[in-house]
Amino acid sequence: MKAIEVVLDVINGIPLSFHSSAGVFSKRKVDTGTRSLLENLVIPKEGLVADVGCGYGPIGIYVALSNPSLRVVMMDVDPNAVKLAKKNVEINGVNDRVEVIKSDVLSATDLKFDAIFSNPPLSKGVDFLRKFAKCAHEKLKDEGHVQLVVYRGEENVKKEFSQFFGNITVVKRVKGYSIILIKKT
Ligand SMILES: C[S@@+](CC[C@H](N)C(=O)[O-])C[C@H]1O[C@@H](n2cnc3c(N)ncnc32)[C@H](O)[C@@H]1O
């Protein structure tokens, strides 16, 4: 059995507590890029939100805690990440509104989302971004948006998402990270 690490943080005044373990992304602290995304997140007032590539869950859980009107679906292809995210949903007391599923990008759900958030796995290359852009367009509601953080991947994101979306803006650049907002209309 893998040793459990505990990650504690406060983002925008919201206290967060996570279990993580070997093999998951940024297991000892909330990643700097993820933190920047959360500090600049455009969160819908109501509806349904997806966290794609949730890892142990910082994005989806933060969103659920920020707005009790939202429902959240968190997804990851890694079964260990899914297991930890499920545990962390319980620890943070949002299990009545948050579901965690194993999914390749958004393929395991037929739901339509008001927003899709991600710190995507750029290590998977442009093929991942291409699949993500297509899937996100299919599974976003008409007025919905995607918001991503990428480290030195801004041009690849713009190139792949512009195949499906006309409205792409960089909300912030900090220390090599770009926070990118992509609107469906
Ligand atoms: C950069 S990490 C971000 C993790 C977490 N959201 C965070 O901010 O700490 C990217 C995550 O994407 C997951 N991932 C990789 N390929 C994926 C795929 N095809 N579909 C869904 N998730 C994937 C990885 O397992 C990893 O947890």
The ligand as an SDF file (V2000), in Angstrom:
LIG
                    3D

 27 29  0  0  0  0  0  0  0  0999 V2000
   -1.0900   18.1590  -14.6730 C   0  0  0  0  0  0  0  0  0  0  0  0
   -1.9900   16.8830  -13.8350 S   0  0  0  0  0  0  0  0  0  0  0  0
   -3.2160   17.8430  -12.9770 C   0  0  0  0  0  0  0  0  0  0  0  0
   -3.7900   17.1370  -11.7880 C   0  0  0  0  0  0  0  0  0  0  0  0
   -4.7320   17.9910  -10.9250 C   0  0  0  0  0  0  0  0  0  0  0  0
   -5.8340   18.5190  -11.6960 N   0  0  0  0  0  0  0  0  0  0  0  0
   -3.9860   19.1240  -10.2730 C   0  0  0  0  0  0  0  0  0  0  0  0
   -4.1990   20.2720  -10.6700 O   0  0  0  0  0  0  0  0  0  0  0  0
   -3.1770   18.8560   -9.3660 O   0  0  0  0  0  0  0  0  0  0  0  0
   -2.8650   16.1320  -15.1760 C   0  0  0  0  0  0  0  0  0  0  0  0
   -3.7610   14.9500  -14.8050 C   0  0  0  0  0  0  0  0  0  0  0  0
   -4.3370   14.4480  -16.0300 O   0  0  0  0  0  0  0  0  0  0  0  0
   -4.4790   13.0500  -15.9100 C   0  0  0  0  0  0  0  0  0  0  0  0
   -4.6000   12.4930  -17.2680 N   0  0  0  0  0  0  0  0  0  0  0  0
   -3.6060   12.1110  -18.1280 C   0  0  0  0  0  0  0  0  0  0  0  0
   -4.1310   11.6580  -19.2740 N   0  0  0  0  0  0  0  0  0  0  0  0
   -5.4830   11.7580  -19.1470 C   0  0  0  0  0  0  0  0  0  0  0  0
   -6.5720   11.4280  -19.9900 C   0  0  0  0  0  0  0  0  0  0  0  0
   -6.3710   10.9220  -21.2170 N   0  0  0  0  0  0  0  0  0  0  0  0
   -7.8270   11.6440  -19.5530 N   0  0  0  0  0  0  0  0  0  0  0  0
   -8.0530   12.1440  -18.2970 C   0  0  0  0  0  0  0  0  0  0  0  0
   -7.0470   12.4670  -17.4450 N   0  0  0  0  0  0  0  0  0  0  0  0
   -5.7900   12.2830  -17.8700 C   0  0  0  0  0  0  0  0  0  0  0  0
   -3.2440   12.6080  -15.1450 C   0  0  0  0  0  0  0  0  0  0  0  0
   -3.4610   11.3390  -14.5520 O   0  0  0  0  0  0  0  0  0  0  0  0
   -3.0970   13.7570  -14.1450 C   0  0  0  0  0  0  0  0  0  0  0  0
   -3.7750   13.4550  -12.9390 O   0  0  0  0  0  0  0  0  0  0  0  0
  1  2  1  0
  2  3  1  0
  2 10  1  0
  3  4  1  0
  4  5  1  0
  5  6  1  0
  5  7  1  0
  7  8  2  0
  7  9  1  0
 10 11  1  0
 11 12  1  0
 11 26  1  0
 12 13  1  0
 13 14  1  0
 13 24  1  0
 14 15  1  0
 14 23  1  0
 15 16  2  0
 16 17  1  0
 17 18  1  0
 17 23  2  0
 18 19  1  0
 18 20  2  0
 20 21  1  0
 21 22  2  0
 22 23  1  0
 24 25  1  0
 24 26  1  0
 26 27  1  0
M  CHG  2   2   1   9  -1
M  END
$$$$
